[in-house]
């Protein structure tokens, strides 16, 4: 199994403390938590849980179409965007796939475990640390030649690097020219207004844009994501998609989230302030951090493994990044959390590293 952040259950069991006592910096979720409007909406719809959810997510897709600026036929909803990663691989059956490294591990696993693609060739594009693990457009398009699918996480996880929208559009055009499906995973793009290429997908039969609503709207426990693509591509994915994967409450939460502009504004203000605090603290602790466009940081320190282990023993969960292809030991990732948690993190890091 692939290791991910957010596993508060293992550390809770190991330390014999309640799950609510774990301070989880390993999962990059909006520190404001679920909005009051979403909570109220969920309470109102608890009485409808006896009914099956809408398998076509009609209401949610209607609101998403207005939000993105595409037709409902261009949208497919899923149990988080991770479901759609696996669905795209299963439906399109690529025999040669390009994946940058480091990036989200589920791309590789989706190809390696799908019955249709277990024998597929995976081509890895190493991202260079001296360039802060940023994507080089020319290198990516060159490596994409001969591939039938390429994954591009933007902003990238775990490096937190953002490729400008114009650069992603350039890669998408090259993908169309070479008949290679480009899967752009925009799980964190809501933290970067104006960075999405989702509106371009309907006009490019080889562009698939995946969006998550679990990160920005703190809906990880409900699981909600969607994909934007050409209608014929969406039809191919629907042919192999299981029914009812998006539950009733997740659908209602998604509709409410899209209309909650106050929550969006509060999020940008809060995260901007906390990022400044965290960066100052990391500098004082002597920990290198890479530029971040989103709500998490990739860190490097020779004592990273010790830091992760020591803080875990205190109920603080950081993401050990040694298992990311292309990173190795010395790397870890932290999320931007509530101020009191960020204060605690910086305090513990300074105590451990500076005495």
Secondary structure, DSSP 4 states (H G I P E B T S, - for coil): ----S--HHHHHHHHT--GGG-EE-SS---TT-S-HHHHHHHHHTGGGTTSPP-TT-HHHHHHHHHHHTS-GGGEEEESSHHHHHHHHHHHH--SEEEEEESS-THHHHHHHH-TTTTT-EEEEEEPPGGGTTPPPHHHHHHHHTT-SEEEEESS-TTT-----HHHHHHHHHHHHHTT-EEEEEETTGGGSTT---GGGGGG-TTEEEEEESSTTTT-TTT--EEEE--HHHHHHHHHHPPTT-S-HHHHHHHHHHHH-HHHHHHHHHHHHHHHHHHHHHHHHHT-EE---SSSEEEEE-TTHHHHHHHHHHTTEE-EE-TTSTTT-TTEEEEE---HHHHHHHHHHHHHHHH-
